[in-house]
């Protein structure tokens, strides 16, 4: 009580203004009720699940921009609150079977049961015809780990077969990559990108449940049907013709036909591993349907008072899944109250908190609500590759996605803990509030690469994704874990992720307040936070900072 009394006196005493500045900036100015008021609008049925290219998008981005304008924030894109994000919808239909020949007997694997395949190339049909298969280990080129699965290998016209995750996962070798914590090189998206850089005609990832962190049914559901991609000038012709997955059982048959048996993960993580031609070929075709549309990011800025060319970036994705399959109660609108009306609501309130500061921040503060996260982090990818504010002048990205609705917690969870200096800022303010910091509960799942902050990390901007912890202040850790499990199993990507007046947004407010404090401190410094040694994003940032 004495501490609080002194703090109150500090706020009001004119003579102590300078000494109390930090206390003022640390005040909890965002409330759960304020966040809920925005969620109620964004997760209303009238927005039809906020899917890109629908009337729901029009309503969502109009509301977000109107709130930015209401708070007096300037449009962030040359007089506009919107950044157009051109996309292409590609519906891939593979042939019913993929034929693998060259062994003693031909192997035929079946679509969906044994493999999935798609293409990004914007043409009516792509074909692999007797494409030579090469086992390229984990498909990784990681200079900082002195690892190159493509060393001395020419894969032009060939199809590479690679393993999910990275060599360090479950290796039992301490300090190998990041042990059981997935690096960027373990992500399937990276493997597709690297195979394309190497000039491969096709890439097939071998699915295994534990290193992937999800079962085959997730692959079969997620990697089929219509997919949105950012439009590219080359119509994605620089990507592999075919990008696919194969089940572990089907892969074992293929490897056995090539004379490879036993633990192929252990084989591929050997220091002296060299890619192995399988002396087999694959034949497969994929037909496509194409549709072009434009979605929108929403962006606003509070200009800095002395260093307006440098900025702090707050991000959250506004989109969700739209209208889909009805649940048991007949509800077919996927409102996405937690995922991610909560994050947008938090960003709107952080913006309001900055506007209400008596002393405006020295650096600019940019607020960005992005589209297409649910379709592959597309809005953030577009901004990161078409930045409005220079990336080497972007101090940090602070991202909020799916904040917990189970009240205040005694801890905060940092996704991908150990990546960059922003965590130290979080730890400082958390400690001052008597809170603890934790990392990923399942680091092998690669959570750091699954939300919008990742696209800023890829281009070198120190990026932080933070959420509530599990230790409920009112009910204890078991309660918090149970609520997290309940959301993941019953409400995530379901119509039941909807707004309720009874939802407890006070934990969301805790996250928003902490990130407001972090951003405010960053916005009044002259230094730039960096990546920690060993981060796969350090090199690109270091290089970008050399550019004037």
C-alpha positions as CSV (number, residue, x, y, z in Angstrom):
1,X,0.0,0.0,0.0
2,X,2.9,2.3,0.8
3,X,4.4,1.8,-2.6
4,X,1.1,2.5,-4.3
5,X,0.6,5.7,-2.3
6,X,4.1,7.0,-3.2
7,X,3.4,6.2,-6.8
8,X,0.1,8.2,-6.7
9,X,1.9,11.1,-5.2
10,X,4.6,10.8,-7.8
11,X,2.0,11.2,-10.6
12,X,0.6,14.4,-9.2
13,X,3.7,16.2,-7.9
14,X,4.9,18.7,-10.4
15,X,8.4,18.8,-9.0
16,X,8.7,15.0,-9.5
17,X,7.6,14.8,-13.1
18,X,10.9,13.6,-14.5
19,X,11.5,11.0,-11.8
20,X,7.9,9.7,-12.2
21,X,8.0,9.4,-16.0
22,X,8.8,5.7,-15.9
23,X,6.0,5.0,-13.4
24,X,3.5,6.9,-15.6
25,X,4.5,4.9,-18.7
26,X,4.2,1.7,-16.7
27,X,0.7,2.3,-15.6
28,X,-2.0,-0.2,-16.6
29,X,-4.1,2.0,-18.9
30,X,-5.9,-0.7,-21.0
31,X,-8.8,-2.5,-19.4
32,X,-10.5,-5.9,-20.2
33,X,-13.8,-4.2,-20.8
34,X,-12.3,-1.9,-23.5
35,X,-10.9,-4.9,-25.3
36,X,-14.2,-6.8,-25.0
37,X,-16.1,-3.8,-26.6
38,X,-14.0,-4.2,-29.8
39,X,-14.2,-8.0,-29.8
40,X,-18.0,-7.7,-29.6
41,X,-18.0,-5.8,-32.8
42,X,-15.3,-7.7,-34.7
43,X,-16.7,-11.2,-33.7
44,X,-20.3,-10.3,-34.5
45,X,-22.2,-12.5,-36.9
46,X,-22.7,-9.6,-39.2
47,X,-19.0,-9.8,-40.1
48,X,-19.5,-13.4,-41.3
49,X,-16.2,-14.7,-39.9
50,X,-14.1,-11.9,-41.5
51,X,-12.9,-14.0,-44.4
52,X,-10.9,-12.1,-47.1
53,X,-12.7,-11.0,-50.3
54,X,-16.2,-11.1,-48.5
55,X,-18.5,-8.4,-47.2
56,X,-17.0,-9.5,-43.8
57,X,-13.7,-8.1,-44.9
58,X,-15.2,-4.8,-46.0
59,X,-16.9,-4.4,-42.6
60,X,-13.9,-5.5,-40.6
61,X,-11.4,-3.1,-42.2
62,X,-13.9,-0.3,-42.2
63,X,-14.3,-0.7,-38.4
64,X,-10.6,-0.9,-37.7
65,X,-9.7,2.1,-39.9
66,X,-12.6,4.1,-38.3
67,X,-11.2,3.4,-34.8
68,X,-7.7,4.5,-35.9
69,X,-9.2,7.7,-37.4
70,X,-11.3,8.3,-34.3
71,X,-8.2,8.3,-32.1
72,X,-6.5,10.8,-34.4
73,X,-3.9,8.5,-35.9
74,X,-2.7,9.4,-39.4
75,X,-3.2,7.0,-42.3
76,X,-0.1,4.9,-42.6
77,X,0.1,4.4,-46.4
78,X,0.5,7.7,-48.2
79,X,-2.8,9.2,-47.1
80,X,-4.7,5.9,-46.9
81,X,-5.4,3.6,-44.0
82,X,-5.3,0.6,-46.4
83,X,-2.5,-1.4,-48.2
84,X,-3.8,-3.5,-51.1
85,X,-2.7,-7.1,-50.9
86,X,-3.1,-8.8,-54.3
87,X,-3.7,-12.6,-54.0
88,X,-4.3,-15.6,-56.2
89,X,-6.4,-18.5,-55.3
90,X,-5.0,-21.8,-56.6
91,X,-7.2,-24.9,-56.5
92,X,-4.9,-27.9,-57.1
93,X,-6.3,-31.3,-58.2
94,X,-3.5,-33.9,-58.4
95,X,-3.8,-37.2,-60.3
96,X,-5.4,-40.0,-58.3
97,X,-2.0,-41.8,-58.0
98,X,1.7,-41.0,-58.0
99,X,3.7,-43.7,-59.7
100,X,7.3,-44.4,-58.5
101,X,9.3,-46.6,-60.9
102,X,12.8,-47.9,-61.1
103,X,12.8,-50.5,-58.4
104,X,12.1,-54.2,-58.7
105,X,8.4,-53.4,-58.8
106,X,6.5,-50.2,-59.5
107,X,5.1,-48.4,-56.5
108,X,1.7,-46.6,-56.8
109,X,0.7,-44.3,-53.9
110,X,-2.8,-42.9,-53.6
111,X,-3.9,-39.2,-53.3
112,X,-4.9,-38.3,-49.7
113,X,-4.3,-41.8,-48.3
114,X,-0.6,-41.8,-49.1
115,X,0.3,-38.4,-50.5
116,X,-0.9,-34.8,-51.1
117,X,0.4,-32.5,-53.8
118,X,-0.3,-29.0,-55.0
119,X,1.4,-26.3,-57.1
120,X,1.7,-22.5,-56.8
121,X,2.6,-22.1,-60.5
122,X,-0.2,-20.2,-62.2
123,X,-0.7,-22.5,-65.2
124,X,-3.5,-24.9,-66.1
125,X,-1.5,-28.0,-65.3
126,X,2.0,-29.1,-64.2
127,X,3.6,-32.5,-64.6
128,X,6.4,-34.5,-63.2
129,X,7.3,-37.2,-65.8
130,X,9.8,-39.7,-64.6
131,X,11.4,-37.1,-62.4
132,X,14.5,-38.6,-60.7
133,X,14.1,-38.8,-56.9
134,X,16.9,-37.7,-54.6
135,X,16.9,-38.1,-50.8
136,X,18.2,-34.7,-49.6
137,X,18.1,-35.4,-45.9
138,X,16.3,-32.6,-44.1
139,X,16.6,-30.2,-47.1
140,X,18.5,-27.7,-45.0
141,X,21.1,-25.1,-45.9
142,X,22.1,-23.5,-42.6
143,X,25.4,-21.6,-42.7
144,X,25.3,-20.8,-39.0
145,X,25.2,-24.5,-38.2
146,X,27.7,-25.4,-40.9
147,X,25.1,-27.6,-42.5
148,X,24.2,-28.0,-46.2
149,X,22.1,-30.9,-47.4
150,X,22.4,-29.7,-51.0
151,X,26.2,-29.4,-51.1
152,X,27.6,-30.5,-54.5
153,X,24.1,-31.6,-55.6
154,X,22.4,-30.7,-58.9
155,X,18.7,-31.1,-58.5
156,X,17.5,-29.3,-61.6
157,X,14.6,-31.4,-63.1
158,X,14.7,-33.7,-60.1
159,X,12.3,-34.2,-57.2
160,X,13.9,-34.0,-53.7
161,X,12.6,-36.1,-50.8
162,X,13.2,-34.5,-47.4
163,X,12.3,-35.0,-43.8
164,X,10.2,-32.8,-41.6
165,X,11.8,-30.7,-38.8
166,X,15.6,-30.3,-38.5
167,X,18.6,-32.5,-37.7
168,X,18.7,-31.4,-34.1
169,X,15.2,-32.7,-33.2
170,X,15.5,-35.8,-30.9
171,X,19.1,-36.2,-31.9
172,X,20.3,-36.7,-28.4
173,X,23.3,-34.5,-29.3
174,X,23.5,-31.5,-27.0
175,X,23.9,-28.2,-28.8
176,X,23.1,-29.6,-32.2
177,X,21.0,-27.0,-34.0
178,X,18.7,-26.0,-31.1
179,X,18.3,-29.4,-29.7
180,X,14.5,-30.2,-29.6
181,X,13.5,-26.7,-30.3
182,X,12.6,-26.3,-34.0
183,X,14.6,-23.8,-36.0
184,X,13.3,-22.0,-39.0
185,X,15.0,-24.7,-41.1
186,X,12.6,-27.3,-39.7
187,X,9.5,-25.6,-41.1
188,X,7.8,-27.1,-44.2
189,X,7.6,-23.7,-45.7
190,X,11.3,-23.3,-45.6
191,X,11.9,-26.6,-47.2
192,X,9.6,-25.7,-50.1
193,X,11.5,-22.4,-50.5
194,X,14.9,-24.0,-50.4
195,X,14.1,-26.7,-52.9
196,X,12.9,-23.9,-55.3
197,X,16.1,-22.0,-54.7
198,X,18.1,-25.1,-55.6
199,X,16.1,-25.5,-58.8
200,X,14.3,-28.7,-58.0
201,X,11.3,-29.6,-60.2
202,X,9.4,-31.1,-57.2
203,X,9.7,-31.6,-53.4
204,X,8.1,-34.2,-51.2
205,X,8.2,-34.0,-47.4
206,X,8.1,-37.2,-45.5
207,X,5.5,-36.9,-42.7
208,X,6.1,-38.2,-39.3
209,X,3.7,-37.3,-36.5
210,X,6.1,-36.5,-33.6
211,X,8.6,-34.2,-35.5
212,X,5.8,-32.6,-37.4
213,X,3.7,-32.1,-34.2
214,X,0.5,-33.1,-36.0
215,X,-0.9,-36.2,-37.6
216,X,-1.5,-37.1,-41.2
217,X,-5.1,-36.0,-41.1
218,X,-3.9,-32.4,-40.5
219,X,-1.8,-32.6,-43.7
220,X,-4.6,-34.2,-45.7
221,X,-7.0,-31.5,-44.6
222,X,-4.7,-28.5,-44.7
223,X,-2.7,-29.1,-47.9
224,X,-5.7,-29.8,-50.2
225,X,-8.3,-27.7,-51.9
226,X,-8.2,-24.0,-52.7
227,X,-5.2,-22.1,-51.3
228,X,-4.4,-18.3,-51.3
229,X,-1.0,-17.1,-52.3
230,X,0.4,-13.6,-52.8
231,X,0.5,-12.7,-56.5
232,X,4.0,-12.7,-57.9
233,X,5.3,-11.1,-61.2
234,X,6.6,-14.5,-62.3
235,X,3.3,-16.2,-61.5
236,X,5.2,-18.4,-59.1
237,X,7.1,-20.1,-61.9
238,X,10.3,-19.9,-59.8
239,X,8.7,-22.3,-57.3
240,X,8.8,-26.1,-57.7
241,X,6.3,-27.5,-60.1
242,X,5.0,-29.8,-57.3
243,X,5.0,-29.3,-53.5
244,X,3.8,-32.3,-51.6
245,X,3.9,-34.6,-48.6
246,X,4.0,-38.4,-48.3
247,X,3.1,-40.6,-45.4
248,X,5.9,-42.4,-43.4
249,X,4.6,-45.8,-44.4
250,X,4.7,-44.9,-48.1
251,X,8.1,-43.3,-47.7
252,X,9.4,-46.5,-46.1
253,X,8.3,-48.5,-49.1
254,X,10.0,-46.0,-51.4
255,X,13.2,-46.0,-49.4
256,X,13.3,-49.8,-49.2
257,X,13.0,-50.0,-53.0
258,X,16.1,-47.8,-53.1
259,X,18.0,-50.0,-50.6
260,X,17.5,-47.6,-47.6
261,X,16.2,-49.2,-44.4
262,X,16.3,-48.5,-40.7
263,X,16.2,-45.0,-39.1
264,X,16.5,-42.6,-42.0
265,X,16.3,-39.6,-39.6
266,X,19.5,-40.9,-37.9
267,X,21.1,-41.4,-41.3
268,X,20.3,-37.9,-42.5
269,X,21.6,-36.2,-39.3
270,X,25.1,-37.7,-39.6
271,X,27.8,-35.0,-40.0
272,X,29.1,-36.6,-43.2
273,X,25.6,-37.2,-44.8
274,X,25.5,-36.7,-48.5
275,X,22.3,-36.6,-50.6
276,X,21.4,-40.0,-52.0
277,X,20.1,-40.5,-55.5
278,X,17.3,-43.1,-55.1
279,X,17.5,-44.4,-58.6
280,X,13.8,-44.1,-58.8
281,X,11.5,-41.7,-60.7
282,X,8.2,-40.1,-59.9
283,X,5.3,-39.4,-62.3
284,X,2.5,-37.1,-61.3
285,X,0.3,-34.4,-62.7
286,X,-1.6,-31.5,-61.0
287,X,-4.4,-29.5,-62.6
288,X,-5.3,-26.1,-61.4
289,X,-8.1,-23.5,-61.2
290,X,-7.1,-19.9,-60.7
291,X,-8.9,-16.9,-59.2
292,X,-7.5,-13.4,-58.6
293,X,-8.6,-11.0,-55.9
294,X,-7.3,-8.2,-53.7
295,X,-7.5,-8.0,-49.9
296,X,-6.3,-5.3,-47.5
297,X,-4.0,-4.6,-44.6
298,X,-5.1,-1.7,-42.4
299,X,-2.3,0.7,-41.2
300,X,-2.1,3.8,-39.1
301,X,0.8,5.8,-37.6
302,X,1.5,8.1,-34.7
303,X,4.4,10.2,-35.9
304,X,7.4,10.4,-33.7
305,X,8.4,13.7,-32.2
306,X,12.1,13.7,-32.9
307,X,12.9,10.5,-34.9
308,X,9.9,10.0,-37.1
309,X,11.8,7.9,-39.6
310,X,12.3,5.1,-37.1
311,X,9.3,3.1,-35.9
312,X,7.9,0.5,-33.6
313,X,5.4,-1.8,-35.2
314,X,2.4,-3.5,-33.6
315,X,0.7,-6.2,-35.5
316,X,-2.4,-8.5,-35.3
317,X,-4.3,-10.3,-38.0
318,X,-8.0,-9.3,-38.6
319,X,-9.0,-12.2,-40.7
320,X,-10.6,-15.5,-39.8
321,X,-12.3,-18.4,-41.6
322,X,-15.6,-17.0,-42.7
323,X,-18.7,-19.3,-43.1
324,X,-18.0,-23.0,-43.1
325,X,-19.3,-26.4,-41.9
326,X,-22.0,-26.1,-39.3
327,X,-21.2,-27.5,-35.8
328,X,-23.5,-29.7,-33.7
329,X,-25.6,-26.6,-32.8
330,X,-26.0,-25.6,-36.4
331,X,-23.7,-22.6,-36.2
332,X,-21.7,-22.1,-39.4
333,X,-20.1,-18.7,-38.7
334,X,-16.5,-18.9,-37.6
335,X,-16.4,-15.6,-35.7
336,X,-12.8,-15.9,-34.4
337,X,-13.4,-14.0,-31.2
338,X,-10.1,-15.2,-29.6
339,X,-8.5,-15.8,-33.0
340,X,-7.9,-13.0,-33.6
341,X,-10.5,-10.3,-32.7
342,X,-8.6,-10.3,-29.4
343,X,-5.3,-9.3,-30.9
344,X,-6.9,-6.6,-33.1
345,X,-8.8,-5.2,-30.1
346,X,-5.6,-5.1,-28.1
347,X,-3.8,-3.2,-30.9
348,X,-6.6,-0.7,-31.0
349,X,-6.3,-0.1,-27.3
350,X,-2.5,0.1,-27.4
351,X,-3.0,2.8,-30.1
352,X,-5.4,4.7,-27.9
353,X,-2.9,4.5,-25.0
354,X,-0.2,6.0,-27.1
355,X,-2.4,8.8,-28.3
356,X,-3.3,9.7,-24.7
357,X,0.3,10.0,-23.6
358,X,1.2,13.6,-22.6
359,X,4.7,13.3,-24.0
360,X,4.5,11.9,-27.5
361,X,7.1,9.1,-28.3
362,X,10.3,10.2,-30.0
363,X,10.0,7.4,-32.7
364,X,6.9,6.8,-34.8
365,X,4.6,4.0,-33.7
366,X,2.9,2.0,-36.5
367,X,-0.3,-0.1,-36.0
368,X,-0.9,-2.8,-38.6
369,X,-3.9,-5.1,-38.9
370,X,-3.0,-7.7,-41.5
371,X,-5.0,-10.0,-43.7
372,X,-4.6,-13.6,-44.7
373,X,-3.0,-15.0,-41.6
374,X,-5.2,-18.0,-41.7
375,X,-4.2,-18.7,-45.3
376,X,-0.5,-18.7,-44.7
377,X,0.5,-15.4,-43.0
378,X,-0.1,-13.6,-46.3
379,X,-0.8,-10.0,-45.2
380,X,2.3,-9.8,-43.1
381,X,4.4,-11.4,-45.8
382,X,3.2,-8.8,-48.2
383,X,4.0,-5.9,-45.9
384,X,7.4,-7.4,-45.1
385,X,8.2,-7.7,-48.8
386,X,6.5,-4.3,-49.7
387,X,7.3,-2.3,-46.5
388,X,5.8,1.2,-46.2
389,X,8.4,2.1,-43.5
390,X,12.0,1.0,-44.1
391,X,12.8,-2.4,-42.5
392,X,16.2,-1.3,-41.2
393,X,14.5,1.6,-39.5
394,X,11.8,-0.6,-38.0
395,X,13.0,-1.1,-34.5
396,X,10.7,-4.1,-33.6
397,X,7.5,-5.9,-34.3
398,X,5.2,-6.6,-31.4
399,X,2.6,-9.2,-32.4
400,X,-0.6,-10.3,-30.6
401,X,-2.5,-13.4,-31.7
402,X,-5.3,-15.3,-30.0
403,X,-5.0,-13.9,-26.5
404,X,-6.4,-16.1,-23.7
405,X,-9.9,-15.3,-22.4
406,X,-9.4,-16.9,-19.0
407,X,-8.4,-13.9,-16.9
408,X,-5.2,-12.6,-15.4
409,X,-2.2,-14.8,-15.0
410,X,1.0,-14.7,-12.9
411,X,3.1,-15.4,-16.0
412,X,3.5,-14.5,-19.7
413,X,4.4,-16.9,-22.5
414,X,7.0,-15.8,-25.1
415,X,6.8,-17.8,-28.4
416,X,10.2,-19.0,-29.5
417,X,11.9,-17.8,-26.3
418,X,15.6,-17.2,-26.8
419,X,15.4,-15.4,-30.1
420,X,16.0,-11.7,-29.5
421,X,16.5,-8.8,-27.1
422,X,12.8,-7.9,-27.0
423,X,12.4,-10.7,-24.4
424,X,14.7,-8.7,-22.0
425,X,12.3,-5.7,-22.2
426,X,9.4,-8.0,-21.5
427,X,11.2,-9.6,-18.5
428,X,12.0,-6.1,-17.1
429,X,8.4,-5.0,-17.0
430,X,7.1,-8.4,-16.0
431,X,9.4,-8.5,-13.0
432,X,8.3,-5.0,-12.0
433,X,4.7,-6.3,-12.0
434,X,5.7,-9.5,-10.1
435,X,5.1,-11.7,-13.1
436,X,7.1,-14.6,-14.5
437,X,8.2,-15.4,-18.1
438,X,7.9,-18.8,-19.7
439,X,8.7,-20.2,-23.2
440,X,7.0,-22.6,-25.5
441,X,5.5,-25.7,-23.9
442,X,6.2,-27.6,-27.1
443,X,9.3,-26.0,-28.6
444,X,9.6,-28.8,-31.2
445,X,6.4,-27.6,-32.8
446,X,7.9,-24.5,-34.2
447,X,5.4,-22.0,-32.8
448,X,7.6,-19.1,-33.5
449,X,7.1,-19.6,-37.3
450,X,3.3,-19.8,-37.2
451,X,2.1,-16.2,-36.7
452,X,2.6,-12.9,-38.4
453,X,5.7,-11.8,-36.5
454,X,7.6,-14.5,-38.3
455,X,7.5,-12.7,-41.6
456,X,9.2,-9.7,-39.9
457,X,11.8,-12.0,-38.4
458,X,12.5,-13.4,-41.9
459,X,13.5,-10.0,-43.1
460,X,15.5,-9.3,-40.0
461,X,13.2,-7.2,-37.8
462,X,13.4,-8.3,-34.2
463,X,9.9,-9.7,-33.7
464,X,8.0,-10.8,-30.5
465,X,4.9,-12.9,-30.1
466,X,3.6,-12.9,-26.6
467,X,0.5,-14.4,-24.8
468,X,-0.9,-15.1,-21.4
469,X,0.7,-17.7,-19.4
470,X,-1.1,-20.7,-17.8
471,X,-0.9,-19.8,-14.1
472,X,-4.3,-18.2,-13.4
473,X,-4.0,-15.5,-10.7
474,X,-7.5,-16.4,-9.4
475,X,-7.6,-20.2,-9.9
476,X,-4.1,-21.5,-10.2
477,X,-2.1,-23.2,-13.0
478,X,-4.2,-26.3,-13.3
479,X,-7.2,-24.1,-14.2
480,X,-5.2,-22.1,-16.8
481,X,-3.8,-25.2,-18.4
482,X,-7.3,-26.7,-18.6
483,X,-8.7,-23.5,-20.2
484,X,-5.9,-23.6,-22.8
485,X,-6.6,-27.2,-23.5
486,X,-10.3,-26.6,-23.8
487,X,-9.8,-23.8,-26.3
488,X,-7.4,-25.9,-28.4
489,X,-9.6,-28.9,-28.5
490,X,-13.1,-27.4,-28.6
491,X,-13.0,-23.9,-29.9
492,X,-9.8,-23.3,-32.0
493,X,-11.0,-22.8,-35.6
494,X,-14.5,-23.7,-34.7
495,X,-17.8,-21.7,-34.7
496,X,-17.7,-21.8,-30.9
497,X,-14.8,-19.3,-30.9
498,X,-17.4,-16.6,-30.4
499,X,-17.9,-13.5,-28.3
500,X,-19.7,-13.8,-24.9
501,X,-20.3,-11.0,-22.4
502,X,-19.0,-13.5,-19.8
503,X,-15.6,-13.8,-21.4
504,X,-12.8,-12.6,-19.1
505,X,-10.5,-10.3,-21.1
506,X,-8.5,-9.0,-18.2
507,X,-5.6,-11.3,-19.2
508,X,-5.7,-9.9,-22.7
509,X,-5.4,-6.4,-21.1
510,X,-2.4,-7.6,-19.1
511,X,-0.6,-8.6,-22.4
512,X,-1.7,-5.3,-24.1
513,X,-0.5,-3.2,-21.2
514,X,2.9,-5.0,-21.0
515,X,3.5,-4.6,-24.7
516,X,2.4,-1.0,-24.5
517,X,5.1,-0.4,-21.9
518,X,7.7,-2.3,-24.0
519,X,6.8,-0.3,-27.2
520,X,6.8,3.0,-25.3
521,X,10.3,2.3,-24.0
522,X,11.6,1.3,-27.4
523,X,9.9,4.4,-28.9
524,X,11.9,6.7,-26.6
525,X,15.3,5.0,-27.0
526,X,17.9,5.6,-29.7
527,X,19.3,2.1,-29.7
528,X,18.1,-0.9,-31.7
529,X,17.4,-4.3,-30.1
530,X,19.0,-7.2,-31.9
531,X,18.9,-11.0,-32.3
532,X,20.7,-13.2,-29.9
533,X,23.7,-15.2,-31.0
534,X,22.6,-18.4,-32.7
535,X,19.4,-17.0,-34.1
536,X,18.8,-17.8,-37.7
537,X,17.6,-14.3,-38.3
538,X,20.7,-12.4,-37.0
539,X,22.7,-12.4,-40.2
540,X,19.9,-10.7,-42.3
541,X,19.4,-8.0,-39.7
542,X,23.1,-7.3,-39.3
543,X,23.4,-7.0,-43.1
544,X,20.4,-4.7,-43.4
545,X,21.7,-2.4,-40.7
546,X,24.8,-1.7,-42.8
547,X,22.6,0.0,-45.4
548,X,22.2,3.8,-44.9
